[in-house]
Amino acid sequence: MKSPRWFRPAGPLSLPVSIPGWVLTATTLAFCAWIFVAVERRWHSVAGTLIGAFPYAAPALVGLYVIALCTRGPEA
């Protein structure tokens, strides 16, 4: 069975080309921004903010990357 094409290859990254790809990308980036704002309220140093946001943002971005790899079309 053919997998859906949500992303297209763009070098080492993938760019969204369908509505599910755009929704997933926007949702992931909004989640990362929300986590950054929530952590920034509590920590007022750059290091504290990055340490606090990393456990949430890194898995979200890695998950987006894995889904993009699985649903991207063939190399052109």
N, CA, C and O atoms as a GROMACS GRO file, in nm:
protein
  304
    1MET      N    1   0.084  -0.118   0.000
    1MET     CA    2   0.000   0.000   0.000
    1MET      C    3   0.089   0.125   0.000
    1MET      O    4   0.191   0.129   0.068
    2LYS      N    5   0.050   0.223  -0.075
    2LYS     CA    6   0.127   0.346  -0.088
    2LYS      C    7   0.099   0.438   0.031
    2LYS      O    8  -0.016   0.459   0.069
    3SER      N    9   0.206   0.492   0.089
    3SER     CA   10   0.188   0.583   0.203
    3SER      C   11   0.148   0.721   0.152
    3SER      O   12   0.181   0.757   0.039
    4PRO      N   13   0.077   0.798   0.233
    4PRO     CA   14   0.036   0.932   0.191
    4PRO      C   15   0.158   1.024   0.178
    4PRO      O   16   0.258   1.006   0.248
    5ARG      N   17   0.149   1.119   0.089
    5ARG     CA   18   0.259   1.215   0.069
    5ARG      C   19   0.220   1.347   0.135
    5ARG      O   20   0.149   1.428   0.076
    6TRP      N   21   0.269   1.368   0.257
    6TRP     CA   22   0.241   1.490   0.332
    6TRP      C   23   0.354   1.590   0.319
    6TRP      O   24   0.333   1.710   0.335
    7PHE      N   25   0.475   1.542   0.290
    7PHE     CA   26   0.594   1.626   0.285
    7PHE      C   27   0.671   1.595   0.158
    7PHE      O   28   0.655   1.490   0.097
    8ARG      N   29   0.758   1.691   0.118
    8ARG     CA   30   0.848   1.667   0.007
    8ARG      C   31   0.990   1.691   0.056
    8ARG      O   32   1.014   1.775   0.143
    9PRO      N   33   1.085   1.616   0.000
    9PRO     CA   34   1.224   1.632   0.042
    9PRO      C   35   1.278   1.770   0.005
    9PRO      O   36   1.250   1.822  -0.103
   10ALA      N   37   1.354   1.827   0.094
   10ALA     CA   38   1.423   1.954   0.071
   10ALA      C   39   1.559   1.946   0.139
   10ALA      O   40   1.580   2.005   0.245
   11GLY      N   41   1.650   1.873   0.078
   11GLY     CA   42   1.779   1.848   0.141
   11GLY      C   43   1.759   1.754   0.259
   11GLY      O   44   1.689   1.653   0.246
   12PRO      N   45   1.820   1.784   0.374
   12PRO     CA   46   1.802   1.696   0.489
   12PRO      C   47   1.667   1.715   0.559
   12PRO      O   48   1.630   1.633   0.644
   13LEU      N   49   1.594   1.820   0.525
   13LEU     CA   50   1.464   1.847   0.587
   13LEU      C   51   1.352   1.810   0.491
   13LEU      O   52   1.376   1.766   0.379
   14SER      N   53   1.230   1.830   0.536
   14SER     CA   54   1.112   1.805   0.454
   14SER      C   55   1.018   1.924   0.466
   14SER      O   56   1.004   1.982   0.573
   15LEU      N   57   0.954   1.958   0.356
   15LEU     CA   58   0.859   2.068   0.354
   15LEU      C   59   0.718   2.013   0.336
   15LEU      O   60   0.697   1.923   0.256
   16PRO      N   61   0.620   2.066   0.410
   16PRO     CA   62   0.483   2.016   0.396
   16PRO      C   63   0.424   2.052   0.260
   16PRO      O   64   0.445   2.162   0.209
   17VAL      N   65   0.350   1.957   0.201
   17VAL     CA   66   0.287   1.981   0.071
   17VAL      C   67   0.137   1.952   0.072
   17VAL      O   68   0.070   1.974  -0.029
   18SER      N   69   0.084   1.904   0.183
   18SER     CA   70  -0.059   1.875   0.192
   18SER      C   71  -0.115   1.935   0.320
   18SER      O   72  -0.041   1.978   0.409
   19ILE      N   73  -0.245   1.936   0.328
   19ILE     CA   74  -0.311   1.994   0.447
   19ILE      C   75  -0.270   1.920   0.575
   19ILE      O   76  -0.238   1.987   0.674
   20PRO      N   77  -0.270   1.786   0.578
   20PRO     CA   78  -0.224   1.721   0.702
   20PRO      C   79  -0.080   1.756   0.739
   20PRO      O   80  -0.049   1.768   0.858
   21GLY      N   81   0.006   1.772   0.641
   21GLY     CA   82   0.144   1.810   0.669
   21GLY      C   83   0.154   1.949   0.728
   21GLY      O   84   0.230   1.971   0.822
   22TRP      N   85   0.077   2.043   0.672
   22TRP     CA   86   0.077   2.180   0.724
   22TRP      C   87   0.017   2.186   0.864
   22TRP      O   88   0.067   2.258   0.950
   23VAL      N   89  -0.091   2.111   0.886
   23VAL     CA   90  -0.155   2.111   1.019
   23VAL      C   91  -0.060   2.053   1.123
   23VAL      O   92  -0.046   2.107   1.232
   24LEU      N   93   0.006   1.943   1.089
   24LEU     CA   94   0.100   1.881   1.182
   24LEU      C   95   0.218   1.974   1.212
   24LEU      O   96   0.260   1.986   1.327
   25THR      N   97   0.271   2.039   1.110
   25THR     CA   98   0.382   2.132   1.129
   25THR      C   99   0.340   2.251   1.215
   25THR      O  100   0.411   2.289   1.308
   26ALA      N  101   0.226   2.311   1.183
   26ALA     CA  102   0.179   2.427   1.259
   26ALA      C  103   0.149   2.390   1.404
   26ALA      O  104   0.179   2.467   1.495
   27THR      N  105   0.089   2.274   1.425
   27THR     CA  106   0.057   2.228   1.560
   27THR      C  107   0.184   2.206   1.642
   27THR      O  108   0.192   2.245   1.758
   28THR      N  109   0.283   2.143   1.581
   28THR     CA  110   0.409   2.118   1.651
   28THR      C  111   0.481   2.248   1.686
   28THR      O  112   0.530   2.264   1.797
   29LEU      N  113   0.486   2.342   1.591
   29LEU     CA  114   0.552   2.469   1.618
   29LEU      C  115   0.476   2.551   1.722
   29LEU      O  116   0.537   2.619   1.805
   30ALA      N  117   0.342   2.545   1.718
   30ALA     CA  118   0.262   2.616   1.820
   30ALA      C  119   0.285   2.554   1.958
   30ALA      O  120   0.294   2.627   2.057
   31PHE      N  121   0.293   2.422   1.964
   31PHE     CA  122   0.321   2.355   2.091
   31PHE      C  123   0.457   2.398   2.146
   31PHE      O  124   0.470   2.426   2.265
   32CYS      N  125   0.559   2.403   2.058
   32CYS     CA  126   0.693   2.444   2.102
   32CYS      C  127   0.693   2.588   2.151
   32CYS      O  128   0.758   2.620   2.251
   33ALA      N  129   0.621   2.675   2.082
   33ALA     CA  130   0.613   2.814   2.125
   33ALA      C  131   0.541   2.826   2.259
   33ALA      O  132   0.583   2.903   2.346
   34TRP      N  133   0.433   2.749   2.277
   34TRP     CA  134   0.358   2.751   2.402
   34TRP      C  135   0.446   2.702   2.518
   34TRP      O  136   0.444   2.760   2.626
   35ILE      N  137   0.522   2.596   2.495
   35ILE     CA  138   0.613   2.545   2.598
   35ILE      C  139   0.718   2.650   2.632
   35ILE      O  140   0.750   2.671   2.749
   36PHE      N  141   0.772   2.715   2.530
   36PHE     CA  142   0.874   2.818   2.554
   36PHE      C  143   0.818   2.931   2.640
   36PHE      O  144   0.883   2.976   2.733
   37VAL      N  145   0.696   2.976   2.609
   37VAL     CA  146   0.635   3.085   2.686
   37VAL      C  147   0.606   3.039   2.829
   37VAL      O  148   0.630   3.114   2.924
   38ALA      N  149   0.556   2.917   2.844
   38ALA     CA  150   0.526   2.865   2.978
   38ALA      C  151   0.652   2.852   3.062
   38ALA      O  152   0.651   2.884   3.181
   39VAL      N  153   0.760   2.805   3.002
   39VAL     CA  154   0.885   2.790   3.076
   39VAL      C  155   0.947   2.926   3.105
   39VAL      O  156   1.005   2.946   3.212
   40GLU      N  157   0.935   3.019   3.010
   40GLU     CA  158   0.994   3.152   3.028
   40GLU      C  159   0.930   3.228   3.144
   40GLU      O  160   0.996   3.310   3.208
   41ARG      N  161   0.802   3.201   3.172
   41ARG     CA  162   0.737   3.265   3.288
   41ARG      C  163   0.803   3.226   3.419
   41ARG      O  164   0.808   3.304   3.514
   42ARG      N  165   0.854   3.104   3.422
   42ARG     CA  166   0.912   3.052   3.545
   42ARG      C  167   1.061   3.080   3.556
   42ARG      O  168   1.110   3.116   3.663
   43TRP      N  169   1.134   3.065   3.446
   43TRP     CA  170   1.278   3.084   3.444
   43TRP      C  171   1.309   3.214   3.372
   43TRP      O  172   1.248   3.244   3.270
   44HIS      N  173   1.401   3.290   3.424
   44HIS     CA  174   1.433   3.420   3.365
   44HIS      C  175   1.575   3.425   3.311
   44HIS      O  176   1.628   3.533   3.285
   45SER      N  177   1.636   3.311   3.295
   45SER     CA  178   1.768   3.306   3.233
   45SER      C  179   1.759   3.222   3.105
   45SER      O  180   1.670   3.138   3.092
   46VAL      N  181   1.850   3.246   3.014
   46VAL     CA  182   1.849   3.172   2.888
   46VAL      C  183   1.872   3.024   2.913
   46VAL      O  184   1.803   2.940   2.857
   47ALA      N  185   1.968   2.992   2.996
   47ALA     CA  186   1.999   2.852   3.024
   47ALA      C  187   1.881   2.782   3.091
   47ALA      O  188   1.848   2.669   3.055
   48GLY      N  189   1.817   2.847   3.185
   48GLY     CA  190   1.702   2.788   3.251
   48GLY      C  191   1.587   2.763   3.156
   48GLY      O  192   1.520   2.660   3.163
   49THR      N  193   1.564   2.858   3.065
   49THR     CA  194   1.457   2.842   2.967
   49THR      C  195   1.485   2.726   2.874
   49THR      O  196   1.397   2.645   2.847
   50LEU      N  197   1.608   2.717   2.824
   50LEU     CA  198   1.642   2.608   2.732
   50LEU      C  199   1.637   2.473   2.802
   50LEU      O  200   1.588   2.375   2.745
   51ILE      N  201   1.686   2.466   2.925
   51ILE     CA  202   1.682   2.340   3.000
   51ILE      C  203   1.538   2.300   3.030
   51ILE      O  204   1.504   2.182   3.026
   52GLY      N  205   1.453   2.397   3.059
   52GLY     CA  206   1.314   2.366   3.089
   52GLY      C  207   1.231   2.329   2.967
   52GLY      O  208   1.140   2.247   2.977
   53ALA      N  209   1.263   2.389   2.851
   53ALA     CA  210   1.184   2.363   2.730
   53ALA      C  211   1.232   2.240   2.655
   53ALA      O  212   1.154   2.176   2.585
   54PHE      N  213   1.357   2.204   2.668
   54PHE     CA  214   1.415   2.094   2.590
   54PHE      C  215   1.340   1.961   2.607
   54PHE      O  216   1.316   1.895   2.506
   55PRO      N  217   1.304   1.918   2.729
   55PRO     CA  218   1.238   1.788   2.742
   55PRO      C  219   1.102   1.779   2.670
   55PRO      O  220   1.052   1.669   2.646
   56TYR      N  221   1.044   1.892   2.637
   56TYR     CA  222   0.915   1.892   2.568
   56TYR      C  223   0.932   1.920   2.418
   56TYR      O  224   0.870   1.853   2.336
   57ALA      N  225   1.015   2.016   2.384
   57ALA     CA  226   1.030   2.057   2.245
   57ALA      C  227   1.107   1.954   2.163
   57ALA      O  228   1.072   1.928   2.048
   58ALA      N  229   1.211   1.895   2.219
   58ALA     CA  230   1.292   1.800   2.143
   58ALA      C  231   1.212   1.678   2.097
   58ALA      O  232   1.218   1.645   1.978
   59PRO      N  233   1.136   1.610   2.184
   59PRO     CA  234   1.057   1.497   2.135
   59PRO      C  235   0.950   1.537   2.034
   59PRO      O  236   0.920   1.462   1.941
   60ALA      N  237   0.892   1.655   2.051
   60ALA     CA  238   0.792   1.700   1.955
   60ALA      C  239   0.854   1.722   1.818
   60ALA      O  240   0.796   1.682   1.717
   61LEU      N  241   0.970   1.784   1.813
   61LEU     CA  242   1.036   1.810   1.685
   61LEU      C  243   1.091   1.681   1.624
   61LEU      O  244   1.088   1.665   1.502
   62VAL      N  245   1.141   1.589   1.705
   62VAL     CA  246   1.187   1.461   1.654
   62VAL      C  247   1.068   1.381   1.599
   62VAL      O  248   1.080   1.316   1.495
   63GLY      N  249   0.956   1.385   1.668
   63GLY     CA  250   0.836   1.318   1.618
   63GLY      C  251   0.791   1.373   1.484
   63GLY      O  252   0.754   1.297   1.394
   64LEU      N  253   0.793   1.505   1.470
   64LEU     CA  254   0.758   1.568   1.342
   64LEU      C  255   0.856   1.523   1.234
   64LEU      O  256   0.814   1.494   1.122
   65TYR      N  257   0.984   1.517   1.266
   65TYR     CA  258   1.085   1.476   1.169
   65TYR      C  259   1.063   1.331   1.124
   65TYR      O  260   1.074   1.301   1.005
   66VAL      N  261   1.032   1.243   1.217
   66VAL     CA  262   1.009   1.102   1.184
   66VAL      C  263   0.884   1.087   1.097
   66VAL      O  264   0.886   1.014   0.998
   67ILE      N  265   0.777   1.156   1.132
   67ILE     CA  266   0.655   1.151   1.050
   67ILE      C  267   0.682   1.207   0.911
   67ILE      O  268   0.633   1.153   0.812
   68ALA      N  269   0.760   1.314   0.904
   68ALA     CA  270   0.794   1.372   0.774
   68ALA      C  271   0.876   1.274   0.691
   68ALA      O  272   0.855   1.263   0.570
   69LEU      N  273   0.969   1.202   0.752
   69LEU     CA  274   1.047   1.104   0.679
   69LEU      C  275   0.960   0.989   0.628
   69LEU      O  276   0.982   0.939   0.517
   70CYS      N  277   0.862   0.949   0.706
   70CYS     CA  278   0.775   0.837   0.667
   70CYS      C  279   0.672   0.874   0.562
   70CYS      O  280   0.624   0.787   0.488
   71THR      N  281   0.636   1.002   0.553
   71THR     CA  282   0.529   1.041   0.463
   71THR      C  283   0.576   1.136   0.352
   71THR      O  284   0.494   1.202   0.289
   72ARG      N  285   0.705   1.142   0.329
   72ARG     CA  286   0.752   1.226   0.220
   72ARG      C  287   0.762   1.146   0.092
   72ARG      O  288   0.780   1.024   0.094
   73GLY      N  289   0.751   1.214  -0.016
   73GLY     CA  290   0.756   1.149  -0.147
   73GLY      C  291   0.896   1.108  -0.184
   73GLY      O  292   0.990   1.130  -0.108
   74PRO      N  293   0.911   1.050  -0.301
   74PRO     CA  294   1.043   1.007  -0.346
   74PRO      C  295   1.132   1.125  -0.380
   74PRO      O  296   1.084   1.235  -0.409
   75GLU      N  297   1.262   1.101  -0.377
   75GLU     CA  298   1.358   1.204  -0.415
   75GLU      C  299   1.337   1.239  -0.561
   75GLU      O  300   1.311   1.152  -0.644
   76ALA      N  301   1.347   1.367  -0.592
   76ALA     CA  302   1.326   1.412  -0.731
   76ALA      C  303   1.448   1.392  -0.816
   76ALA      O  304   1.447   1.424  -0.935
   0.00000   0.00000   0.00000
